Amino acid sequence: MMFIDFCRAHGLILDYVIDDGQWHRTKTIDKTNKSNGAYKCIGQIGFVQNHATMTEVATWKAEGVFDIADYRARMKTAQKDSEGDAKRAARKAVFMLSKSEVKEFPYCEMKGHKEIKINVLRQPDGNELGLIPMRVNGDLTSLQVLSYDDKNRAWRKTFLKNGITRGATFTIGNGSATILCEGFATGLSVFAACQAAKISASVHVCFSAQNMVLIAQKIPPALVIADNDVSQTGQNAAEKIGAPYWMSQTTGNDFNDDYLSRGLFAVSNDLKRIFLSSKSIRQIS
């Protein structure tokens, strides 16, 4: 199998491969509006990860005659390069946050949360980036960057190149009920719904369905919020975790979509109904 076919088999959408030993982001069939796919090619060796469906990097090697010593040397070099890249990404995240200002941001308003303030970094050209910190065991490892694409008139969500995203979360609130979800806007809407329903909750934004599965192993959730993907990625992840889960009845919707279309009262009642039978949920007095 050629490397490009290996990438496509893991859901990446690409027309050609750049063989330069660097990670490259690309769209995936699971999330066609996001760059959730990544690959790196170093001659006879390649690495692939679909962040929507994979928590580990898959390794490809060329078929036929293969120099095992060369392979091991390249793997060792690639590992060292990856570790160095990750440290540089973490330092960049720290620097960007230090230069940012906490204030209201248009993305949050568009998602129905105008009052929310986040870290915003102003660019030299005047454009602003929303920064969502990503932490693994409390350590800042990367950022999710929110930017508006004027050409396509759409918001883009990207991660810092080479930053560690596996096992990373962003937490909203510090209540007793642990809730896992994928996206930042979904997390804001879930927390608002919990407040409306008087549910004491901490909402952990996991940034992808498969990362939710990983996080659930460390932080057993009382509830999982699943995206209703056409590919059923969100539902499959929720079922794998095994906790009670909420999922929109509308294909293609996440919790934030329902929050915007059905309203806060409706989605807060959804959560209240799920929690009624759970003695582990403490309501705010």
SULFEN-V795299 format. One record per residue. N is the residue number from 0. SS is DSSP state (a for helix, b for strand, c for the rest). PHI is phi in degrees with one decimal (999 if undefined). OMEGA is omega in whole degrees, 0 to 359 (NA if undefined). Layout:
# SULFEN-V795299
n | ss | phi | omega
N | SS | PHI | OMEGA
N | SS | PHI | OMEGA
This chain:
# SULFEN-V795299
n | ss | phi | omega
0 | c | 999 | 176
1 | c | -71.0 | 183
2 | a | -61.2 | 181
3 | a | -63.6 | 177
4 | a | -69.8 | 177
5 | a | -62.2 | 178
6 | a | -62.3 | 181
7 | a | -64.0 | 179
8 | a | -64.3 | 178
9 | c | -96.6 | 173
10 | c | 93.6 | 179
11 | b | -78.3 | 177
12 | c | -106.4 | 179
13 | c | -158.3 | 182
14 | c | -97.4 | 181
15 | c | -155.9 | 181
16 | c | -112.6 | 175
17 | c | -96.1 | 184
18 | c | -97.8 | 182
19 | c | -134.0 | 178
20 | c | 75.6 | 179
21 | c | -111.9 | 175
22 | c | -75.1 | 178
23 | b | -128.6 | 181
24 | b | -92.7 | 178
25 | b | -153.6 | 178
26 | c | -74.5 | 179
27 | b | -129.6 | 180
28 | c | -70.6 | 180
29 | c | -77.0 | 183
30 | c | -133.5 | 187
31 | c | -68.7 | 180
32 | c | -98.7 | 180
33 | c | -130.5 | 176
34 | c | -93.3 | 184
35 | c | -86.5 | 181
36 | b | -99.1 | 177
37 | b | -146.4 | 177
38 | b | -145.8 | 175
39 | b | -141.0 | 180
40 | b | -123.1 | 178
41 | b | -129.8 | 179
42 | c | 65.3 | 182
43 | c | -86.8 | 183
44 | b | -125.1 | 178
45 | b | -142.6 | 180
46 | b | -130.7 | 184
47 | b | -137.9 | 171
48 | b | -147.3 | 172
49 | b | -100.5 | 187
50 | c | -66.1 | 178
51 | c | -80.5 | 186
52 | c | -127.5 | 185
53 | c | -128.8 | 174
54 | c | -102.1 | 179
55 | c | -123.3 | 177
56 | c | -79.9 | 176
57 | b | -93.5 | 183
58 | b | -107.4 | 178
59 | b | -117.2 | 172
60 | b | -135.6 | 184
61 | c | -63.5 | 179
62 | c | -80.2 | 177
63 | c | 89.7 | 182
64 | c | -63.9 | 185
65 | c | -136.9 | 180
66 | c | -86.1 | 184
67 | a | -63.4 | 179
68 | a | -65.2 | 178
69 | a | -64.4 | 180
70 | a | -60.5 | 181
71 | a | -64.7 | 179
72 | a | -64.0 | 179
73 | a | -66.0 | 178
74 | a | -62.5 | 180
75 | a | -63.5 | 178
76 | a | -64.5 | 180
77 | a | -62.6 | 179
78 | a | -64.6 | 179
79 | a | -63.6 | 179
80 | a | -61.5 | 181
81 | a | -62.9 | 180
82 | a | -64.0 | 178
83 | a | -66.0 | 178
84 | a | -61.8 | 181
85 | a | -64.3 | 179
86 | a | -65.6 | 179
87 | a | -66.1 | 179
88 | a | -64.3 | 179
89 | a | -64.5 | 178
90 | a | -65.0 | 178
91 | a | -64.1 | 179
92 | a | -61.8 | 178
93 | a | -60.5 | 181
94 | a | -63.8 | 181
95 | a | -63.2 | 178
96 | a | -65.5 | 181
97 | a | -66.2 | 181
98 | c | -95.0 | 184
99 | c | -90.5 | 178
100 | b | -126.1 | 179
101 | b | -84.6 | 182
102 | b | -161.7 | 178
103 | b | -66.8 | 185
104 | c | -140.3 | 184
105 | a | -54.8 | 180
106 | a | -60.7 | 180
107 | a | -64.7 | 178
108 | a | -62.6 | 179
109 | a | -61.5 | 180
110 | c | -89.3 | 176
111 | c | 91.1 | 183
112 | c | -134.6 | 183
113 | c | -59.3 | 186
114 | c | -75.4 | 184
115 | c | -74.7 | 177
116 | b | -111.8 | 179
117 | b | -132.9 | 176
118 | b | -71.5 | 182
119 | b | -125.8 | 180
120 | b | -109.4 | 179
121 | b | -84.2 | 181
122 | c | -86.8 | 178
123 | c | -56.2 | 180
124 | c | -83.6 | 178
125 | c | 96.8 | 178
126 | c | -71.1 | 182
127 | b | -118.8 | 179
128 | b | -115.7 | 173
129 | b | -87.6 | 184
130 | b | -118.0 | 177
131 | b | -110.5 | 181
132 | b | -63.3 | 177
133 | b | -119.8 | 185
134 | b | -124.2 | 174
135 | b | -116.4 | 183
136 | c | 53.7 | 178
137 | c | 88.6 | 181
138 | b | -93.5 | 177
139 | b | -69.7 | 182
140 | b | -116.2 | 183
141 | b | -165.5 | 176
142 | b | -136.7 | 163
143 | b | -92.4 | 185
144 | b | -107.0 | 179
145 | b | -102.3 | 181
146 | b | -140.0 | 180
147 | b | -97.3 | 180
148 | b | -93.5 | 182
149 | c | -61.5 | 183
150 | c | -62.7 | 182
151 | c | -96.0 | 180
152 | c | 51.8 | 182
153 | b | -151.8 | 177
154 | b | -82.6 | 178
155 | b | -113.7 | 176
156 | b | -120.6 | 181
157 | b | -131.4 | 175
158 | b | -110.0 | 175
159 | c | -61.1 | 180
160 | c | -58.2 | 177
161 | c | 73.0 | 177
162 | c | -71.7 | 179
163 | c | -77.3 | 178
164 | c | -112.2 | 180
165 | c | -65.3 | 180
166 | c | 82.5 | 182
167 | c | -88.3 | 178
168 | b | -140.2 | 169
169 | b | -129.7 | 188
170 | b | -106.3 | 178
171 | b | -117.3 | 180
172 | c | 83.9 | 180
173 | c | -139.9 | 181
174 | c | -76.4 | 187
175 | c | -81.1 | 181
176 | b | -89.9 | 179
177 | b | -85.5 | 179
178 | b | -123.1 | 177
179 | b | -108.8 | 175
180 | b | -146.1 | 182
181 | c | -86.6 | 192
182 | c | -97.2 | 180
183 | a | -63.9 | 180
184 | a | -62.6 | 176
185 | a | -61.3 | 179
186 | a | -60.0 | 178
187 | a | -61.0 | 182
188 | a | -70.0 | 178
189 | a | -64.3 | 180
190 | a | -64.6 | 177
191 | a | -62.3 | 179
192 | a | -67.1 | 178
193 | a | -64.7 | 178
194 | a | -62.5 | 179
195 | a | -64.5 | 181
196 | c | -88.5 | 182
197 | c | 58.1 | 177
198 | b | -106.4 | 178
199 | c | -78.8 | 188
200 | b | -141.0 | 166
201 | b | -120.3 | 185
202 | b | -104.7 | 181
203 | b | -104.3 | 177
204 | b | -79.9 | 186
205 | c | -104.6 | 174
206 | c | 75.2 | 175
207 | c | -160.7 | 181
208 | a | -64.7 | 182
209 | a | -70.2 | 175
210 | a | -68.2 | 175
211 | a | -59.9 | 180
212 | a | -61.0 | 179
213 | a | -66.0 | 181
214 | a | -62.3 | 182
215 | a | -61.0 | 178
216 | a | -71.7 | 180
217 | a | -96.9 | 182
218 | c | -127.5 | 181
219 | c | -58.0 | 185
220 | c | -88.4 | 171
221 | c | -82.1 | 182
222 | b | -154.0 | 174
223 | b | -115.4 | 176
224 | b | -103.7 | 185
225 | b | -103.4 | 171
226 | c | -74.8 | 177
227 | c | -88.9 | 181
228 | c | -76.5 | 174
229 | c | -59.3 | 181
230 | c | -78.2 | 182
231 | c | 66.0 | 180
232 | a | -60.7 | 181
233 | a | -64.0 | 180
234 | a | -63.9 | 179
235 | a | -61.2 | 179
236 | a | -65.3 | 180
237 | a | -62.3 | 180
238 | a | -67.1 | 178
239 | a | -66.9 | 179
240 | a | -66.4 | 175
241 | c | 88.8 | 178
242 | c | -89.8 | 173
243 | c | -55.4 | 180
244 | b | -139.8 | 174
245 | b | -107.3 | 173
246 | b | -146.8 | 179
247 | c | -59.4 | 175
248 | c | -79.7 | 181
249 | c | -101.1 | 179
250 | c | -60.8 | 181
251 | c | 95.4 | 182
252 | c | -92.2 | 166
253 | c | -114.0 | 184
254 | a | -62.0 | 180
255 | a | -64.6 | 177
256 | a | -61.7 | 178
257 | a | -68.3 | 177
258 | a | -57.6 | 180
259 | a | -74.6 | 185
260 | a | -86.5 | 184
261 | a | -99.8 | 178
262 | c | 100.0 | 182
263 | a | -61.2 | 183
264 | a | -59.8 | 183
265 | a | -65.5 | 183
266 | a | -72.5 | 177
267 | a | -67.7 | 175
268 | a | -67.1 | 175
269 | a | -56.5 | 182
270 | a | -67.2 | 180
271 | a | -61.1 | 180
272 | a | -65.0 | 180
273 | a | -64.6 | 185
274 | a | -85.0 | 184
275 | c | -56.5 | 183
276 | c | -90.9 | 183
277 | c | -102.0 | 180
278 | c | -77.4 | 182
279 | c | -83.5 | 182
280 | c | -93.6 | 179
281 | c | -102.1 | 177
282 | b | -85.7 | 178
283 | c | -71.6 | 182
284 | c | -79.0 | NA
